[in-house]
């Protein structure tokens, strides 16, 4: 006849089981993130519906709308020298 385990032993076993599960979940999470495409990541992020103050923004984006940078990139892509950026 099996001897019933004490409550302390059951709690110890429960904690040990969760330590193993935690390691396995971390491994699974890492694998899923590595397999994620940029499109899927963007779709999931957009689906989170976060308020803007909770979304990290680089310092340079806080000081600029990015329009000047966009214009520089488009100008460079089309081979037109930009008078605002010294033709680069």
C-alpha positions in Angstrom: 0.0 0.0 0.0 1.5 3.4 -1.0 2.3 5.8 1.7 0.6 9.2 1.3 3.0 12.1 0.8 3.0 14.9 3.2 1.8 18.4 2.1 5.4 19.7 2.3 6.6 16.9 0.0 3.8 17.7 -2.5 4.6 21.4 -2.5 8.3 20.6 -3.0 7.5 18.3 -5.9 5.1 20.9 -7.4 7.9 23.5 -7.3 10.4 21.2 -8.9 8.0 20.4 -11.7 7.4 24.1 -12.4 11.2 24.7 -12.6 11.4 22.1 -15.4 8.3 23.5 -17.1 9.7 27.0 -16.9 12.9 26.0 -18.6 11.0 24.2 -21.3 8.7 27.2 -21.9 11.7 29.5 -22.2 13.2 27.2 -24.9 9.9 27.0 -26.7 9.4 30.8 -26.6 12.9 31.3 -28.0 12.2 28.9 -30.8 8.9 30.6 -31.7 10.5 34.1 -31.7 13.4 32.9 -33.9 10.9 31.4 -36.4 8.7 34.6 -36.5 8.7 36.5 -39.8 8.7 40.3 -39.8 5.2 40.3 -41.2 3.9 38.0 -38.5 5.7 40.0 -35.8 4.1 43.3 -37.1 0.7 41.7 -37.3 0.9 40.4 -33.7 2.3 43.7 -32.5 -0.5 45.7 -34.2 -3.1 43.4 -32.7 -1.9 44.2 -29.2 -3.8 47.5 -29.2 -1.3 49.2 -26.9 -1.6 52.9 -25.9 1.1 55.0 -27.5 2.8 55.9 -24.2 3.6 52.2 -23.7 5.4 51.8 -27.1 9.1 52.4 -27.0 10.3 55.1 -29.4 13.9 55.9 -30.2 15.1 59.3 -29.1 15.7 60.5 -32.7 12.0 59.7 -33.5 10.8 61.9 -30.6 12.5 65.0 -32.1 11.5 64.4 -35.7 8.6 63.1 -37.8 11.0 61.3 -40.0 9.8 63.2 -43.1 13.3 64.7 -43.8 14.9 61.2 -43.6 12.2 59.7 -45.8 12.8 62.4 -48.4 16.6 61.8 -48.3 16.1 58.1 -48.8 13.7 58.6 -51.7 16.0 61.2 -53.3 19.0 58.8 -53.0 17.0 55.9 -54.4 16.0 57.8 -57.5 19.5 59.1 -58.1 18.7 62.8 -57.6 21.2 64.8 -55.7 19.6 66.4 -52.7 20.4 70.1 -52.1 19.6 69.7 -48.4 22.1 66.9 -47.7 25.0 67.8 -49.9 24.1 65.5 -52.8 24.6 62.3 -50.8 
